[in-house]
Amino acid sequence: RCGRKLIKTGDSSAELLRVCGKPFHKDRGVDRIKVNGAMKEANVQRWHYKKSSRSLERIVMVYKGKVSGIETGSR
């Protein structure tokens, strides 16, 4: 959730930027994601978002320009 808008898997990275803005950090790594209905390991970008020091970090995985998953990180 970014403000009143929701980001979900399948949304484009352009939509993610439009709704949530620029992440405070980006990195790359290998994660297990669902691709064409099957789980596989893939190289993804991880975009890190955090509203404030009291909120939980959200990590959005981006694979081939699409949101492939969203995880909740630490405070």
MIBATI-130872 format. One line per 2 residues: number of its first residue (from 1); their letters; for each residue x, y, z of C-alpha. Coordinates in nm, 4 decimals, always signed. Layout:
<recs>
NUM) a) X Y Z | ...
</recs>
This chain:
<recs>
1) rc) +0.0000 +0.0000 +0.0000 | +0.1251 +0.3438 -0.0968
3) gr) -0.1099 +0.6044 +0.0411 | -0.4581 +0.4937 -0.0637
5) kl) -0.3349 +0.2945 -0.3655 | -0.2402 -0.0731 -0.3689
7) ik) +0.0468 -0.2292 -0.5584 | +0.0106 -0.5951 -0.6489
9) tg) +0.2041 -0.8603 -0.8353 | +0.1836 -0.8091 -1.2083
11) ds) +0.1880 -0.4284 -1.1877 | +0.4569 -0.2613 -1.3978
13) sa) +0.7632 -0.0982 -1.2455 | +0.6427 +0.2296 -1.4034
15) el) +0.3154 +0.1990 -1.2082 | +0.5142 +0.1212 -0.8921
17) lr) +0.7194 +0.4394 -0.9395 | +0.4088 +0.6459 -1.0160
19) vc) +0.2183 +0.5246 -0.7093 | +0.4945 +0.4780 -0.4502
21) gk) +0.7688 +0.7046 -0.5782 | +1.1403 +0.6373 -0.5811
23) pf) +1.2587 +0.3657 -0.3381 | +1.5147 +0.4622 -0.0739
25) hk) +1.7334 +0.1687 -0.1817 | +1.7606 -0.0808 -0.4692
27) dr) +1.9649 -0.3997 -0.4899 | +1.9758 -0.7180 -0.6937
29) gv) +1.9643 -1.0799 -0.5933 | +1.8227 -1.4236 -0.6569
31) dr) +1.4771 -1.4977 -0.5134 | +1.2173 -1.7703 -0.5582
33) ik) +0.9293 -1.6200 -0.7493 | +0.6307 -1.7467 -0.9447
35) vn) +0.6874 -1.7287 -1.3211 | +0.4127 -1.8545 -1.5544
37) ga) +0.2502 -2.0408 -1.2657 | +0.5652 -2.2223 -1.1495
39) mk) +0.8094 -2.1335 -0.8718 | +1.1664 -2.0750 -0.9882
41) ea) +1.4810 -1.8974 -0.8820 | +1.5358 -1.5799 -1.0804
43) nv) +1.7504 -1.2681 -1.0737 | +1.5322 -0.9853 -0.9441
45) qr) +1.5660 -0.6244 -0.8426 | +1.4603 -0.5521 -0.4845
47) wh) +1.3146 -0.2061 -0.4274 | +1.3075 -0.1016 -0.0610
49) yk) +1.0385 +0.1337 +0.0728 | +0.9855 +0.2668 +0.4243
51) ks) +0.7388 +0.5412 +0.5217 | +0.8974 +0.6345 +0.8545
53) sr) +1.1372 +0.5062 +1.1195 | +0.8411 +0.3455 +1.2997
55) sl) +0.6949 +0.1671 +0.9971 | +0.7918 -0.1711 +0.8594
57) er) +1.0089 -0.1858 +0.5510 | +0.8439 -0.3183 +0.2339
59) iv) +1.0604 -0.4941 -0.0223 | +0.9146 -0.5119 -0.3708
61) mv) +1.0703 -0.7660 -0.6082 | +1.0761 -0.6595 -0.9725
63) yk) +1.1351 -0.9174 -1.2471 | +1.1462 -0.8137 -1.6128
65) gk) +0.9754 -0.4803 -1.5404 | +0.6873 -0.6284 -1.3380
67) vs) +0.6214 -0.6620 -0.9648 | +0.6814 -1.0294 -0.8860
69) gi) +0.6420 -1.0211 -0.5088 | +0.6191 -0.8047 -0.1980
71) et) +0.7787 -0.8861 +0.1370 | +0.7671 -0.7195 +0.4749
73) gs) +1.1064 -0.6453 +0.6258 | +1.2163 -0.5138 +0.9623
75) r) +1.1646 -0.1740 +1.1264
</recs>
